[in-house]
Amino acid sequence: MNLQQLTQELNIAAKRAGAFIRQEAETFDRAHIEMKGFANMVSYVDKQAEEMLVEDLRKVLPEAGFITEEGTDTTRQERYNWVIDPLDGTSNFTHGLPLFSVSVGLMEYNEIVAGVVYGVMQDECFWAYKGGGAYCNGKRLQVSDITELGQSLVITGFPYYEETRAKQYLEILHAFMARSHGFRRLGSAALDLAYVAAGRAETFFEYNLQPYDVAAGIILVQEAGGQVSMFGDGDDFLFGKEIIGSNGHVHQQIKDTINEFWQ
């Protein structure tokens, strides 16, 4: 199966899990919330959606392993691994805020080669594969052509642990407030990166992220003509717990602003 066919099957799996999540959103009771840590929520919806994805994706690529947020399957393989966040934006979901997604990336060795981010409530399916471009519901995606930070819409996230770096991060946010066109915090890193790929924002950055938060978004931004990096000089933005995704034109301006304060 080639990457194009595989991505089509991945779309089907993500939409099936998304349909389940959308159905449960109509009647979800917050009494079902479990806490994995401070402000880190999970519910039966996350777990069942992940089980559905693992079941479907085993059939698509039987030789692949899994990196899953909820631990349904954690068997790693040498060449191929699915990287799954069944419900990115659980806090939004539990509060009834309709910004959450299904996010799945396919890792070949250490590179993401295909990915899908399904915006559940908007019924927007963002997908990409290496060398094939990025799309949303069949429309080709292209990052924005804005070249100045002062004209850029910036998206970020607020980590809910590692408070030792909170002061630095707040200084970064203050700098962007003064230098950018506007700031957003949407609550789903996968959607944030998809929106950068779609040209709806010029950049997204955050730290203390996990690979399943960003795997699919990485290939979306790259295939839409954008750029992905860490805050500093490293290139392990999948596992390095920090990421900048941008349209490429403002990337260095974003990095320079962050690194005025990030030491």
JOZI-V156613 format. One record per backbone hydrogen bond with DSSP energy under -0.5 kcal/mol. NH is the residue of the N-H (numbers start at 1). CO is the residue of the C=O. If there is no record, write none. Layout:
NH,CO
NH,CO
//
This chain:
6,2
7,3
8,4
9,5
10,6
11,7
12,8
13,9
14,10
15,11
16,12
17,13
18,14
19,15
20,16
21,17
22,18
23,19
24,20
25,21
26,22
26,23
27,24
28,24
30,28
32,29
33,30
34,42
36,34
36,40
37,40
40,37
41,39
42,34
47,43
48,44
49,45
50,46
51,47
52,48
53,49
54,50
55,51
56,52
57,53
58,54
59,55
59,56
60,56
61,57
64,61
65,80
66,75
67,82
69,84
76,74
81,107
82,65
83,105
84,67
84,82
85,103
88,101
89,87
90,87
93,89
94,90
95,91
96,92
96,93
97,92
98,96
99,97
101,88
102,118
103,85
104,116
105,83
106,114
107,81
107,105
108,106
108,111
109,79
109,107
110,108
111,108
113,106
113,111
114,106
115,128
116,104
117,126
118,102
119,117
119,124
120,100
120,118
123,119
123,120
124,119
125,123
126,117
126,124
127,135
128,115
129,133
130,113
132,129
133,129
134,223
135,127
136,139
137,125
139,136
141,134
143,224
151,148
152,149
154,152
154,182
155,203
156,184
157,205
159,157
165,162
166,163
169,165
170,166
171,167
172,168
173,169
174,170
175,171
176,172
177,173
178,174
179,175
180,176
181,149
181,152
182,152
184,154
192,188
193,189
194,190
195,191
196,192
197,193
198,194
199,196
200,195
201,195
202,153
203,153
204,245
205,155
206,243
208,241
209,241
213,210
214,210
214,211
215,211
218,214
219,215
220,216
221,217
222,218
223,219
224,220
225,222
226,221
227,246
229,244
230,234
237,235
240,236
243,206
244,229
245,204
246,227
247,202
251,248
254,250
255,251
256,252
257,253
258,254
259,255
260,256
260,257
261,258
262,258
263,261
//
